[in-house]
Amino acid sequence: MMQRCHKKKTQVPLIALIFFVFIVSTILYNERNIQQIHQDQAHNDDGHHQPIIKQIPLYKLSPPQNNTHPNRSPVVLDRYSTCKSTVEYSGRRAEWDVPVPESDNRRASLETCDLFSGKWVFDNTSHPLYNESDCPYMSDQLACHKHGRPDLGYQFWRWQPHNCNLKRWNVTEMWEKLRGKRLMFVGDSLNRGQWISMVCLLQSVVPADKRSMSPNAPLTIFRAELYNATVEFLWAPLIVESNSDDPVNHRLEERIMRPDSVLRHSSQWEHADILVFNSYLWWRQGPVKLLWSTEENGVCEEINGLGGMELAMDAWANWVASKVDPLKKRVFFVTMSPTHFTSQEWKPENDGNCYNEKTPIEDEGYWGSGSDLPTMRMIDRVLSRLSSKVSVVNITQLSEYRKDGHPSIYRKFWESLSPKQLSDPTSYSDCIHWCLPGVSDVWNELLFQFL
């Protein structure tokens, strides 16, 4: 018995020695890592070098991280938020909470008719579907005739699919589809334009004393008491939480987003019955900064626009996969809206843009630099994981033809234009947004088909 006790006592110093060596090795290893991180940050923040973007294929990254932190809420991002330092993108990804099927049935109900393949037909009998001056909710950014556009041809084009016909717009039928429901558009200014289009399409049959519009805010609501329904717009240009979520003051030098959090916006949109999302152009403005919810020291990662968009789409798709019952909630995603900044693409001898364009492009299959194929492929990959939970409204190709549909110089500009700009209309033409009535109305006609 005494021998056994003595033997146990002699083992203690040996265990302590092994433990001490392990601790020392760990400290030395961590110090080397910390030193390397500080060197990287010094290189990135010296004012002469752009932060490095590590080019890692997004589908060949390390395993997903668990980004939940039950005991701490991240600091809310706003337009005053900044990054204390910036490092290269680590390859981190938010984790999908639930498995989803790989099959894609999003177009199953419309297999016999490709609504998105066709041509524009001049039709001054059935179009426009409303008059610009008759819609009290028209935006000065989109009211082209009001702001001096001399030609009205852009209002008279009707979209004609090749092998079928669009169901004719019926405002009463649309209201019956919306009775007792919330229809919400979520996204950027292009989605806001589609929302304004929908309000203008719907408002005429609702008595003035039975309708109202809330003041401009992140969530703007058009109410129709007669149908106990709302048509709403939520400003969320990056889908996930960002420092650009102020609907007015969002022109910032540094764009910061939380790639793993849609909570700020989903708390607003989760109770809607019909959701219409978009996201694209804001990702075409250069690199973005990533500030993960678990990051406590203000250290951001930098990634290119396409990579940032894919992370945001993943976070959004995770919400859809885990929260949406397609029998109770309809979700739509509107594909990218093209721009027309380079007229050489449709008129090689011309060095202009959408300014003074009066007719659509007739070359079927035309695809300009304003639409990005890698972005389209990425969106298709993400949406294919959601199966029948999301319906795609593919407005890209049909909108590509409408070089004539933009406001160009015929809109209200919020900043004063210089004499030099005024002498060259192409220098300040808006070739991004769409005149109303016009192209965005067709997007809503397509939505009408799906509903």
N, C-alpha and C positions, 0 to 999 in steps of 0.2 A: 504493500500500500504506500509506504514512504517513498519507494523507488518510482512509482507511477507519478506521485505528486511532484517529485523533483524533476522528472522528465518534462512535465508540463511547464514548469517554471522556466526551464532553459530555452523553450521555444519562443517566449514572449519577445526577447530582444531581437531575434531574427525577423519576426513579423513586423516589428516597429521599424527595423532598418529597411525592409522592402517597401513599406508604406512611405517612408521618408524619401527614398529614391524616386518613387512614383510622383510624389508631390513636386519635387524639385524639377523633374523632367517636364511635367505639365506646365509649370510656371515659365520655364525657359521657352517652351514651344509657343505659348500664348504671347510672350513678349515679342518674339520674332514676328508673329502674325500682326500684332498691333503696330509694330514699327513699320511693316510693309503697308498697312492701310494708311497710316499717316503720310508716308511717302507718296502714295497714289493720290491722296487728297491734295497734297501740296502741289503736285504736278497739275491737277485739274483746276485748281483755284488760283493759279498765279496770274490770271488776267490776260495771258497770252495764248493759252491753249484752250480749245474747245474740249469739254468733257468727253472722254472716250466712250463710244458706243460699242459694246462688245457684240459682234455679229454672231449670235448663236441661233441656229434654226429653232423656231419656237416649238416644233414638235419633237425635238431631240434634247429636251432639258432634263435637269435633275428631277427626282420625284416631287410631287406637289407638296407644299408646306401647309401646315395647319395654322391658319391665320386668326383663329379665334382667341380672345383674351378675356376671360370671364370677369376679371377683377378690375379692368381699366377701360375707360372709354377714350378713344383717340381724340385729339384736339380737332375741333371743327375747322375745316378749310374755308377761308373766305379770301377776298381780293387783297387782303393785307398779309396773307400767309407767305412765308419765304422758306427756302431751304438753307439750313445752316452750312451745309456742304453738299457736294454732288460727287457720286462715284459711278463707275460703269454699271450697267445692268447686270445683275447676278444670274439671271436665268430663272429666277423664282416665279412660281405661278400659284394662283389661288386654286384651291381644291374644289372639285365638284362634289357636292354633298350626297347626291343620289345617282345611281346608274341610270342611263337612258338608252333606249334602243337605237341601233345604228340605222334602221330602215328610215326611208324618207317618203312619207305619204302626203306631203304638203300640197301637191298639185293634183291629187287623185281625183278630186271632184270636178276638175276642169280639164281632164286628159283629152277630151274630144275637141277642145277648142283652146288654142294658144292665144289668149287675149293680148299678149304682149308683143306679138309679131303681126305687123300690118303696115298701114300707111295713113298719112293725113289727107283728108278730103275736105276741100273748101265747101262749106255749107252755111250760107247766110240765111237759111230758112229756120233751122232748128237751133242754131247757135248765134250768139252766146246764150247760155242758160239763165243769165240774169244781166241786168245793166249795172255798170260800175256805180253810177250816181244813185241807184236805188238801194244800195247797201250801206246803211249807216255805220257799219263796223269795218268798212274798207280801210286798209292801211295806206298811209301816204307813201310808203316805200314801194307799193305795188299798184297804185292808182295812176297808170301811165297816161291815160287820156286826160285826166284832171291836170297833170303836170306837163301838158303840152305836146304829147305824141300826136302828130298830125294824121297818121294812117291808123285805121281800125281793123285792118285785115287780120291781125294776130288773134282777134276775138272769134273769127268765123271758121276755124279749122276743127274738124271732128275726127276723132281717132276711129279707124276702120280696121278691125282684125281681118286677116286674110280669109279664114275659113268659117267665120261666123259673124254675128252681129252683137255689139254691146246692147244690153237691155237699156231701153230709153230711160233717162233719168225721170223719176217720179217723186216729187217732194213729199207728197202725202204718204206714199208707200215707205219712204225712208223714215219719216217720223214714226210710223207704226212699228218699224223695226227697232226704233230707239225708245219707244214708249216705256217709261219707268226705268230707264237705264242711264248710265254714265258712259259717254264716249270720250276718251281722252287721247290727245296727241301728245307725244313725249319726244323732245329732241331739240333741234336748233332752229334758226330762223327760216329754213326751208320748210320744216315741219310746221312752223307757225304760219307760214304762207298757206299750207294745205289746210290748216285749221280755219284760217280766215275765209278761204274758199268755201269750206263746208258750211260755215256760219252764213255766208252770203247766199249759198244755195238753199239753205233751210229757212232763213228768217222771214221770208216774204209772206208765208201763210200763218204766221203767229201774230196775233194782234199786239200792237205796241205796248199796251198795258199788261200783257201776259208774258212779256219777255224782258230780260235784263242782262247786263254784262257787268261783271265785277271789275274793279279798278285794275290797272296793269300791275302785275305782281308775278312772282315765279309760277304761281298757278292762277290762270285767268279762266273764268267760267262764264259761259253763255247759258242762261237758264230759260227754258220754255215751260212755263207753268201749265199750259194747255195739255202738254204731253208728259208732265212730271219727269222731264229729261234734261240732261245737261250735255253740252259739247265743250270740252275743256282743253286747255293747252298748258303743259308743264315744261318750263325751260330747263333742259338738261342736255347741253350740247355734247358732253362727253359720256353720257349715260350714267357713269359712275360719279361719285362725289368729286368735286374739283374746286379750285379757287376761281373758276369762271362761271359759277352758278348764280351770280347776280344777273338778272335779265337785262340790266341797263349798263352797269359798270363792269364790263368783262374784257375790255381790251388791255391785256396785261403783257408785259415783256416776258415773264416766266410763267409757263402753264404747268400747274401742279395738279395731280390727280391721285386718288386712292384706288389702285387697280383691283382691290379686293373688297370694295364696299359700294353697294347701291342703296344702302339703308336710308340715306337722306331722301332719295327720290322714291324708292319703293314704298315708303310710308305714305306717300301721296298717291301713287298710282295703284297700289294693291287692291283698293276697293272699287276700281272702275270695272265695268262689265265688258267694255270693248277698248282695247289698247292699240294704238298705232305708233310705232317707234321708227326713228330714223337716226342715222349717224354717218358722217363721212367727211365733209369739207373741213371741219375743225382739225382733223387728223392730217391734213395736207399742208399744214403751216409750220413744219419743222419738228424737231425733237420735243418730247414732253418729259416732265419730271414725275417720278413715281415715289409716293410717300406711303409706305405700307402702314396699315392700321396698328401693327405691333411695334413700329419704329418710335422709340421714345426720345431720341436725340436729334431729331430734325434732319437726319441724313437722307438725302434723296438719291434715287438712281435715275439715270437718263437712258431713254430708249427712243428709237425713231418712231415716226407717226404710225406706220402700219403695225409695228410691234405693240405700241401702246393701245391702238384700237382693238387688236386681237385680245389683249388682256381685259379690256373693258367689256368686249363682247362676251368673253368667257364668264365674267362676273354676272352680266345680265342673263346669259343663257342658263347659268346655274340657278338663278332666281326663277326663271320660267320653268325649268325642269322640276324644281322642288315645290313650287307654289301653284302652278296653273293646272286646273282641271278643265280641259277643252270643252267639256259638256256645260260648264258654268261660265267660262270666260273666254272671249275671243282675243287672240293676240296676232297682230300683223306687223311685219317689218317691211318698210319701204326702202328699196335699194337706192344707190347713190344717184343724186341729181347732177347731171353734167353741166359743165361751164362751157362758154364759147368765147375764149379770149384770143384765139389765133385764127383769123379768117383764112390764112394760107392753107389750112387743113381742108377747107371746102371750096376755096377759090384761090388756087396757087399764085395767081398774079397779083393778089391783093394783100396789102400789109396793114390789116386793121383788126377789128374784132366784131362783136355783135352789133355795134352801132350802125344804124341805117339799114339793117337787114329787114326785109319785108316778107319773105317767103321761106318755107321750110326747105331743108336739104332733101333732095329727091333720090339720092344714092342710097338704095336699101342696103343696110348693113354698115352704114357709115359709123365710124367709131373714132372720136377725137381724143386729144390728150387730156381733156377735162374729165374723162372717166378712166379709172385705174383697174386694169384686169387683175393684178395680184390682190387688190382689195376685194374684188368680186369673188375670187376663188376662196379667199379666207372666210368671207361671210358665208359662202355656201358650205364650207367645211363645218363651221360652227352651227349653222342652222340645221344641217343634216343630222346632227346629234339630237335634235329636239323632236324629230318625227312629226306627228300631226299637231303638236302643241302650238306651232306658229305657221301662219300663212304668209307667203311672200308676195308682195305687190311689186313686180319688177318694172319700174318706170324708166329705167336707164336708157335702153335702146330707143324707145319711142320719144323720149325727151331729147335724145341726141339730135334728132332731125330738126328741132325747133330753135334754130339759131335766131329766129325772128321774135321769139317769145319773151325776151328779157327786157327789163326796164331801160337799159342803157342809160341815157342821160335824163329820161323822163320819169323822175321820181323826186321825192324830197331828200336832200342830203343834209345830214345833221351838222356837218362842218362846212365852213365857208370855203368856196372854191377860189383859187387864185386866178388872176388874169391869164397866166400861162396855161392853166388847165382849161379854162373856158375857151381859149383859142384852139384847143385840140380836144374835141369831144371824146375821142377814143381813149384819152388818158384818164378819164374818170368814169367811163361807162360801167354800169352795173351789169355784168354778164353772168351773174350768179343766180339772182332771184328771178321770179317770173311775174309778168304783168297779169292782173286780174281784171275781167274774166280772161281765162287762158289755159295754159298747160296744166296748172295745178287742179283745175276743175276736172280734167280727164282722170287724174290720179284718184279723185273722189268718185268718179263714175265707176272706175275699176273696183274701188272699195265697196260700192253699192252692189256690184255683181256678187262679191264674196259673201256679203251679209244676207 
